Amino acid sequence: MAACALASSITARAESGVLQFGTTGRSDSTSIATFIAMEKKLFEAENLKVNWITAGSAARAVQQTVAGSLDLSIAATDATVRAIAEGGALKIVAGTVGAAPFRVVGDKSVVKWADLRGKTISVGGPSDQTLFFLRVIARKNGLADRDYDLVYAGTTPARFAQLMSGAIGAAVLTNPNDILALNNGYRDLGAAPDYVPVWSQNNAFVNAAYARDHRTEIEAFLRAYHKAVAFFYEPAHRDETLDIMKRYSGADAATAERIYRDYIDQKIIVPDATISAAGIQAVVDSLVASGELKAPPKVADFIDASYLGGATK
């Protein structure tokens, strides 16, 4: 049944000429460039029809792109690398989110890192990148891995709810939940970009088979996306960008303002959508260090910058 559905989907796509585009969700502020491209009709300006599909998780976005039901997706690099290491035919064609927009947020009673000794900290899971960032930040602030307990909560909203309930001492959050927590008096214990400056959080990647026969569509998508990134970084577009962010993400004005400022200052959204081989290598190295990858794939083998080059020449 699944195979028939997939075949039907591919046939319909071929007939309609629609690019099937996947992301984890549709409200994360890291999708601001996509929000802008949609709002400003930049894909239509490139004569490209884009069907935006939410996969629900990075792993599912990657799986669906490998299977061919999605043509091009933007999702977490670690999930992409895992799939490629297992033989998934994917190519990274653009950079989207550089620095990791994660922050360790402590309960209101936590003044310093030492206050977390013996307490519980919430992360996504035992193989989640949030655990990697927690370990790096905690160790640099004098806390050994044995000094605190862990609880796994999957998503940022779930970890945010745990923090709000008082059930844990701290959580690793991303926006807008980290900003909401800080605005409510919870403690900022450190942002990932300050501790792991070389990183590639999300990238745009394609199904390799689709890419071979659809260079025109991929370059059209990347051309529109590139224009959206330029729009985001243009100071004259600040107010319009904030309005778009609020409407698409659901963030309130104060939260959107803080996210925007952080994204601009820390270059969270990759300027020019360039691919960072060093940032991707850092992700690969983190998976090797955690024991997840025994034989990591060679980064140069799954990067193809020619599509972005063709889109921006």
Secondary structure, 3 states (H helix, E strand, C coil): CHHHHHHHHHHHHHHHCEEEEEECCCCCHHHHHHHHHHHCCHHHHCCCEEEEEECCCHHHHHHHHHHCCCCEEEEEHHHHHHHHHCCCCEEEEEEEECCCCEEEEECCCCCCHHHHCCCEEEECCCCCHHHHHHHHHHHHCCCCHHHCEEEECCCHHHHHHHHHHCCCCEEEEECCHHHHHHHCCCEEEEEHHHHCCCCCCEEEEEEHHHHHHCHHHHHHHHHHHHHHHHHHHCHHHHHHHHHHHHHHHCCCHHHHHHHHHHHHHHCCECHHHCCCHHHHHHHHHHHHHCCCCCCCCCHHHHECCHHHHHHHC
